[in-house]
Amino acid sequence: MSGKPAGSRRVSMGARVCLGILLPVMVFIGYQFALIKSLDGTGSWDGMSLAFGSLFIVPGLYVTNLWVVMNQWARKSEAFIAGMMIPSVIALVEYLWVGDYSYKARTAINHAFIAPFLWIWLFVFMLFTPLIVSIIRAIINGKRR
């Protein structure tokens, strides 16, 4: 023990960067490779679309997951779970988009990119929910002090 009370220990900046940004994005990259490889030889352009989309999604995840660094986490697992939120949502959407079993999900996702369809706002909200929660948490904690 370091002599500090149990409630005062916080996750270090290095751990927040590694567990909240680097590790979740690396897990997502592994998922991307597996998903693209599973589409190899299907005769569709889905794998190529995902590979091209990854050129934008992966750097975007590095930037978007910066919200994890801004918060003080009590446990390392909290930082990792928070860092996995956005990649998990994107992975689920991609899985539903390429899945052969779900024509309705693919149609809904394709329509989400036709503005001003309602789904695009739902995806934007889902993407920025962790940031919004982080801001609200900071405001509440600031008022308590």
N, C-alpha and C positions, 0 to 999 in steps of 0.2 A: 504494500500500500504506500501511497505517496504522502500520506498524512493529511490529505484534503478530505473534506466530507464527501460522501458518495454522491450527493446531488450536485456538487460543484465541478465535477470532472466533465470536460467537453471533448469532443472529437477534434483532433488537430487539423490544421489547414491542409497539410499533406495527405492525411487520411481522407479528408472530405474530397480532395481532388481525385485521389486514386479510386476510392470506393464510390463516389458519387458521379464521376465523369468518365474516367478512363476505363474502369472495369465494366460498367454497364454498356458503354459504346463498344467495347471489345466483344462482349457477349452478343450484342446486336449484330456486329460484323460477322461473327461465326454463324449466327442464325441466317443472315443474308446469304452467305455462301452455301449453306445447306439447302435453303429454299430455292436458290437459283439452280443448284446442281440437281435438285429433285425435278426441275422442269426441263432438264436436258433431254432432248430427243422427243419431246411431245409434239413438235411440229407447230408450236405457237410462238408468238413473239413475247410472251410473258417474261421469260427469263431475261431477254435482252432489255425489256422495259424496266425490270427490277434492277438490273446491273447499271443501267443509265441513271435511274432514279437514285441509286445509292451514292452516286457522285455528288449529289446535292443533299441527300438525307443525312449521311454520316457527318459531314462538317457541320450541318445544321444542328445535329444532336450535341456535338461538342459545345456549341454556343448556347443552345437552349438549356442544357444541363448545368450551366453556370449558376442557376438559381440554387442548386444544392450547396454550393460553396458559401453563399450569402447567409445561410442559417447556421446556428449553433445546434449541433445534434448531441444528445446525451449518450447515444450508443452508435457504434460503427454500423451495425445492421440497419439502423434507421436511415443513415446516409446512403447506404447501398440500395435499400428498398425505394427511397425517394428518387435516386438516380435511375432506377429501372422503370419508373412510371411512364415516362414519355416513350422510351424505346419499346415498351410492352404494348402500348396503344398502337404505335406504328406497325409493329410486328403483327398484331391481331388484324389490323386493317389489310395489310399485305396478304396474310394468310386467307382471309375471306375473299380477297380480290382474285387470287389465283386458284382457289379451290374449285374443283369440278362439280362438287356437290351443291354449290350455293349460287345459282344463277341470279336469284333476287338480291343477294348481298353484293354481287359484282355489279349489277345494274345500278343499285343505290350508290355505290362508291363511284362509279363512272359518272353518274348524274351529279355527284357532289362537286365535280370540277366544272360544271356548267353554271356559271353565275347567272342570276343571284339565287340559286337553289338553296333551300333551307339547310341541307346537309353540310354545305361548306362552312356555315357558321357553327354547326355542331362540332365539326372537326377542329376548327380554330379554337373553340372554347375548350375542348378536351386537351388540345396541345398546350394551352396556356393556363390551365387550371392549377398545376403545381406552382407556377409563378404567382398567381393570384392568391393562393393559399399562403405562400411564403410572405407576401406583402401584408396580408391580414394578420398573420402570426406576428410579424415584426411590429405592427401598429399596436396590437393588444399587449405584447410584452413591453413595448415602450411606455404605454399608459400605466402599466402596473408599477413601473419603477418610478 
